[in-house]
Protein backbone atom coordinates (compact mmCIF):
# COMPACT_ATOMS: atom_id res chain seq x y z
CA UNK A 1 0.00 0.00 0.00
CA UNK A 2 1.36 3.42 -0.99
CA UNK A 3 0.79 5.97 1.77
CA UNK A 4 0.04 9.44 0.39
CA UNK A 5 -0.09 12.83 2.10
CA UNK A 6 -1.94 15.69 0.39
CA UNK A 7 -0.93 19.32 0.93
CA UNK A 8 -3.44 21.83 -0.41
CA UNK A 9 -5.08 24.85 1.21
CA UNK A 10 -8.25 24.44 -0.88
CA UNK A 11 -10.31 21.87 1.03
CA UNK A 12 -12.67 21.08 -1.86
CA UNK A 13 -9.78 20.29 -4.20
CA UNK A 14 -8.01 18.23 -1.55
CA UNK A 15 -11.17 16.19 -0.94
CA UNK A 16 -11.55 15.64 -4.67
CA UNK A 17 -7.97 14.45 -5.01
CA UNK A 18 -8.42 12.16 -2.01
CA UNK A 19 -11.51 10.63 -3.62
CA UNK A 20 -9.63 10.00 -6.86
CA UNK A 21 -6.66 8.38 -5.14
CA UNK A 22 -8.86 6.34 -2.82
CA UNK A 23 -10.37 4.64 -5.86
CA UNK A 24 -7.09 2.76 -6.22
CA UNK A 25 -6.65 -0.29 -4.01
CA UNK A 26 -2.89 0.36 -3.97
CA UNK A 27 -3.10 3.87 -2.48
CA UNK A 28 -4.08 5.10 0.98
CA UNK A 29 -4.42 8.83 1.71
CA UNK A 30 -3.10 9.10 5.27
CA UNK A 31 -3.56 12.84 5.78
CA UNK A 32 -4.30 16.29 4.37
CA UNK A 33 -2.27 19.40 5.21
CA UNK A 34 -3.71 22.88 4.64
CA UNK A 35 -0.35 24.69 4.50
CA UNK A 36 3.33 23.98 4.00
CA UNK A 37 4.24 23.99 7.69
CA UNK A 38 1.54 21.46 8.45
CA UNK A 39 2.78 19.35 5.53
CA UNK A 40 6.25 19.22 7.09
CA UNK A 41 4.79 18.29 10.49
CA UNK A 42 2.53 15.57 9.05
CA UNK A 43 5.38 14.19 6.95
CA UNK A 44 7.26 13.66 10.19
CA UNK A 45 4.36 12.07 12.09
CA UNK A 46 2.73 10.04 9.30
CA UNK A 47 5.82 9.12 7.26
CA UNK A 48 4.04 8.93 3.88
CA UNK A 49 5.66 7.36 0.84
CA UNK A 50 4.49 10.09 -1.55
CA UNK A 51 3.40 13.68 -0.93
CA UNK A 52 1.30 15.65 -3.41
CA UNK A 53 2.30 19.24 -2.74
CA UNK A 54 0.52 22.41 -3.78
CA UNK A 55 2.74 25.45 -4.42
CA UNK A 56 0.85 28.51 -3.20
CA UNK A 57 -0.20 27.91 0.39
CA UNK A 58 -0.27 30.08 3.52
CA UNK A 59 2.34 29.99 6.32
CA UNK A 60 4.90 28.15 4.17
CA UNK A 61 4.74 27.67 0.39
CA UNK A 62 5.14 24.30 -1.29
CA UNK A 63 8.66 24.91 -2.57
CA UNK A 64 10.04 25.63 0.92
CA UNK A 65 8.01 22.76 2.39
CA UNK A 66 9.45 20.41 -0.23
CA UNK A 67 12.98 21.51 0.61
CA UNK A 68 12.37 20.97 4.33
CA UNK A 69 10.82 17.54 3.83
CA UNK A 70 13.56 16.34 1.47
CA UNK A 71 16.22 17.59 3.90
CA UNK A 72 14.69 15.63 6.78
CA UNK A 73 13.38 12.65 4.83
CA UNK A 74 15.26 12.25 1.54
CA UNK A 75 13.53 8.94 0.86
CA UNK A 76 10.08 10.57 0.64
CA UNK A 77 8.82 11.36 -2.84
CA UNK A 78 7.27 14.80 -3.35
CA UNK A 79 5.23 15.52 -6.47
CA UNK A 80 4.20 19.13 -6.93
CA UNK A 81 0.53 19.40 -7.89
CA UNK A 82 -0.65 22.88 -8.82
CA UNK A 83 -2.66 25.03 -11.18
CA UNK A 84 0.41 27.12 -11.94
CA UNK A 85 2.71 26.14 -14.82
CA UNK A 86 5.20 28.93 -14.33
CA UNK A 87 8.81 27.98 -15.15
CA UNK A 88 10.14 29.59 -11.99
CA UNK A 89 7.98 27.36 -9.82
CA UNK A 90 8.85 24.30 -11.86
CA UNK A 91 12.58 24.84 -11.53
CA UNK A 92 12.35 25.79 -7.85
CA UNK A 93 10.37 22.66 -7.05
CA UNK A 94 12.69 20.34 -8.98
CA UNK A 95 15.79 21.95 -7.51
CA UNK A 96 14.21 21.58 -4.07
CA UNK A 97 14.11 17.81 -4.50
CA UNK A 98 10.64 17.21 -5.96
CA UNK A 99 10.23 14.00 -7.92
CA UNK A 100 8.05 15.71 -10.48
CA UNK A 101 5.45 18.28 -11.29
CA UNK A 102 1.79 17.86 -12.26
CA UNK A 103 -0.93 20.32 -13.14
CA UNK A 104 -4.31 20.01 -11.45
CA UNK A 105 -6.03 19.43 -14.78
CA UNK A 106 -4.36 16.01 -14.86
CA UNK A 107 -6.84 13.18 -15.40
CA UNK A 108 -7.75 10.85 -12.55
CA UNK A 109 -5.99 7.91 -14.20
CA UNK A 110 -2.85 9.96 -14.85
CA UNK A 111 -2.82 11.19 -11.24
CA UNK A 112 -3.00 7.64 -9.88
CA UNK A 113 -0.27 6.51 -12.28
CA UNK A 114 1.90 9.46 -11.28
CA UNK A 115 1.70 8.49 -7.60
CA UNK A 116 2.62 4.89 -8.41
CA UNK A 117 5.47 5.96 -10.69
CA UNK A 118 6.84 8.46 -8.17
CA UNK A 119 6.79 5.73 -5.52
CA UNK A 120 9.01 3.54 -7.72
CA UNK A 121 11.46 6.40 -8.23
CA UNK A 122 10.41 7.79 -11.60
CA UNK A 123 10.54 11.49 -12.40
CA UNK A 124 7.05 12.83 -13.15
CA UNK A 125 7.28 15.47 -15.87
CA UNK A 126 4.48 15.64 -18.46
CA UNK A 127 5.52 16.83 -21.92
CA UNK A 128 4.07 20.30 -21.33
CA UNK A 129 6.15 20.68 -18.17
CA UNK A 130 9.27 19.06 -19.63
CA UNK A 131 9.21 21.56 -22.49
CA UNK A 132 9.11 24.46 -20.05
CA UNK A 133 12.11 23.07 -18.19
CA UNK A 134 13.99 22.62 -21.45
CA UNK A 135 13.09 26.18 -22.48
CA UNK A 136 14.23 27.52 -19.13
CA UNK A 137 17.48 25.57 -19.40
CA UNK A 138 18.11 27.17 -22.78
CA UNK A 139 17.68 30.64 -21.34
CA UNK A 140 21.31 30.81 -20.33
CA UNK A 141 23.50 33.72 -21.28
CA UNK A 142 25.40 33.48 -24.54
CA UNK A 143 28.52 34.33 -22.57
CA UNK A 144 28.35 31.08 -20.56
CA UNK A 145 27.76 29.03 -23.69
CA UNK A 146 30.56 30.70 -25.61
CA UNK A 147 33.06 30.31 -22.77
CA UNK A 148 32.32 26.60 -22.37
CA UNK A 149 32.31 25.90 -26.11
CA UNK A 150 35.65 27.62 -26.62
CA UNK A 151 37.31 26.01 -23.62
CA UNK A 152 36.01 22.44 -23.97
CA UNK A 153 34.97 22.20 -27.65
CA UNK A 154 31.39 21.27 -26.69
CA UNK A 155 28.76 20.73 -29.38
CA UNK A 156 25.49 22.67 -29.07
CA UNK A 157 23.78 19.69 -27.40
CA UNK A 158 26.75 19.04 -25.10
CA UNK A 159 26.83 22.62 -23.85
CA UNK A 160 23.08 22.50 -23.26
CA UNK A 161 23.41 19.35 -21.15
CA UNK A 162 26.58 20.62 -19.46
CA UNK A 163 24.76 23.73 -18.29
CA UNK A 164 21.87 21.63 -16.98
CA UNK A 165 24.40 19.58 -15.00
CA UNK A 166 25.88 22.86 -13.76
CA UNK A 167 22.40 24.01 -12.68
CA UNK A 168 21.81 20.82 -10.69
CA UNK A 169 19.57 18.70 -12.92
CA UNK A 170 19.73 14.93 -12.46
CA UNK A 171 20.21 12.50 -15.35
CA UNK A 172 16.51 11.62 -15.32
CA UNK A 173 15.44 15.25 -15.33
CA UNK A 174 17.77 16.02 -18.25
CA UNK A 175 16.49 13.02 -20.20
CA UNK A 176 12.87 13.96 -19.56
CA UNK A 177 13.29 17.66 -20.33
CA UNK A 178 15.22 17.08 -23.56
CA UNK A 179 13.25 13.97 -24.57
CA UNK A 180 16.34 11.76 -24.65
CA UNK A 181 16.64 8.13 -23.62
CA UNK A 182 18.49 7.39 -20.38
CA UNK A 183 21.25 5.70 -22.37
CA UNK A 184 21.72 8.63 -24.73
CA UNK A 185 21.81 11.01 -21.79
CA UNK A 186 24.46 8.93 -20.05
CA UNK A 187 26.55 8.87 -23.24
CA UNK A 188 26.41 12.64 -23.54
CA UNK A 189 27.35 13.07 -19.89
CA UNK A 190 30.28 10.66 -20.21
CA UNK A 191 31.59 12.68 -23.17
CA UNK A 192 31.12 15.93 -21.23
CA UNK A 193 33.00 14.52 -18.23
CA UNK A 194 35.83 13.42 -20.51
CA UNK A 195 36.13 16.86 -22.09
CA UNK A 196 36.02 18.49 -18.65
CA UNK A 197 38.55 16.06 -17.19
CA UNK A 198 36.04 15.30 -14.46
CA UNK A 199 35.06 12.06 -12.75
CA UNK A 200 31.93 13.27 -10.95
CA UNK A 201 29.18 15.87 -11.02
CA UNK A 202 30.97 17.89 -8.36
CA UNK A 203 34.21 17.95 -10.36
CA UNK A 204 32.31 18.77 -13.56
CA UNK A 205 30.47 21.67 -11.94
CA UNK A 206 33.71 23.02 -10.47
CA UNK A 207 35.52 22.81 -13.83
CA UNK A 208 32.69 24.73 -15.49
CA UNK A 209 32.47 27.25 -12.65
CA UNK A 210 36.13 28.19 -13.10
CA UNK A 211 35.59 28.89 -16.79
CA UNK A 212 32.21 30.63 -16.46
CA UNK A 213 33.44 32.92 -13.70
CA UNK A 214 36.61 33.67 -15.63
Protein Blocks (a to p, Z undefined) as FASTA:
>chain_A
ZZdddddfblklmmmmmmmmmmpmkbccfbdcfbfklmmmmmmmnopabdcddfbdghia
fklmmmmmmmmmmmbccddddfbfcfklmmmmmmnopabdcdfkbcfklmmmmmmmmmno
pacddfklmmmmmmmmmmpcfklmmmmmmmnopafklmmmmmmmmnopafklmmmmnopa
fklmmmmmmmmmmmnopabfklmmmmmmmmmnZZ
